[in-house]
């Protein structure tokens, strides 16, 4: 009984402080064309995130309010820490994505080509190379979804801050 009362009190406290789950991503656009000039896994995560929200992803840039283009994407794995005996202890994983947001009929992009980078550290184990390789792939997937969310937040901010650029398309 006291556990239930504590749970109710905690939920009321969270509601009173303004806590809210993140919810569906909203970029403020009705239609958006998402493409890439290079092979990109981040595009897949951007499309997946937008599929859950009110923005419709269109196949061509003709019917879109705006065009989000992934210009470049690169992965990098470098040695970060070496032990005293000269063995690799940690690797640093880096994922870099460049993107731009344009509006059809407008020469200048709303978001000029912008580069976002995220990094993670992963320890290395000679006794479990397969497990570490799987962990590395999971970290890269996490980094992709992180960058996709950051890109969508920047698109939403650009939509709010430069409403005049989008007004000509409506």
N, C-alpha and C positions, 0 to 999 in steps of 0.2 A: 504494500500500500504506500509506504513512504517512497519507494522507488518510482512509482507512478506519479506521485505528487511532485517529486523532483524533476521528472521528465516534462511534466506539464509546465512547471515553473520555468524550466530552461527554454522550452519552446516559446513561451510567452515573452521571455526576456529577449530572445533572438528576434522575434517579430517586432518588438518595441524599438530595437536599436536600428532598424532599417535593413537588417540582413536579408539578402535575397539571392537565390541561386542564379547562376549566370544566365541560364535560359537559352533561347534560340538566338543565333547571331543575326543582327540586323544592321545592314549597311546603309539603309535609307534609299535604296534604289529598287525600282520595280523589276527591271531587267538588266542583266549584266552578262557580257561575253567574257569568258575566261579562257585564255589561250597561252601558248608558250612558243617561243622561237627556238628553244632547245628542249631535249627530253627532260621532263621534270616530274618528280614525285610530289612536290609541294602543290602542284596544280590539282592533283587528285584529292589532296586533303582540303584545299580551298573549295572545290566543288562539293565535296562531302559535307563540309560545314554549311555551305549555302543551301544545300538540299533540304536541310532541316528548318530553314527560315522562310520568310515571306518573299525573298528575292528569287526571281525565276532566272535560271541560267539558259541563255539562248545559244544556238549553234553557230550563228554568224554575227558579225559585228554590225550588220545592216539594221537589225531590229532591236539593238541594245541601246540603253541609255548611256552606258559607258563600257569601255574595254579595259579589262585587267590583263596585262601581258607579263608573263615571267620571261625576263630577258636573258638571265643566266642563272645557273645553279651549279654549285661545286661542293664536293666533299673532300675533306682533307683529314689525314690521320698522321700525327707526328708524335715522336717520343717526347714525353713531358718530364718523367722522372727516371733516373737511373740509380740503381743500388750501388753501394760501395764496391761490390765485386764486378761492376760493369754490366749487370743484367738490367733489362728494361723492367721497371716496376709499374709505370703508368703511361698510358697513351692519352693524347688530347684529340678528341673528335671535333671537327669544325664543319658546320654546314652554312654555306653562304648563298643567299638568293638575292637577285636583282629583279625589280619589277617596276612597272609604270602603269599609270591610270590615265586613259585618254577619253575624250568625249568626241563622238563623231561630229564633223563640221567645225571643229576647233583645232587650230594649228598647234598651240602649245598644250602639253599634257597638264592635267590637273595635278598629278603627282609625277614630278620628273623622275627619271630613272633613279631608284633608291636601292641601296644595298643593306640587307639585314643579315646579321651573323649570330649564330648561337653556338656555344661550345659545351662539351661535356668531358669529364675525365673518366677513364675506365682503367681498372687495374689489370695487369697481365699475369697469367698463370701458365707456366709451361706444362703443368700437369693436367690442365683442362682447356686445351686450345679450342675445341669445338664449342664448349659452353661459353667461352669468352667471345667467340665469333657470333654466337646467337645473341648474347647480351649486347654486343656492338650493334647488331641489326635492330634490336629493340630500342636502343638509345637513338639511333638515326630516325626511326619512326616517330619517337617522342619529339625529337627536334623538328621534324617536318610538320607535325601538328602544331607545335609551338609557333613556328614561323608563319604557318597559314593563319593562325589566330591573330598574330601581330599584323599581318598584311591586311586582314579584314578590319581590324580596329583602325588602321591608318586610312583605309578607304572610307569608313564611316565618318571619321573626323574630317576628311577632305570634302565629303558630301555636305556636311553641316557648314563648314567654313567657306566653301565656295559655291553656294547655292545658285549664284548668277550663272556660272558655267553650265550648270545642268538645266537651268530654266529655258534655255533656247531650244532644248530637245523635246520638251513636253509639249 
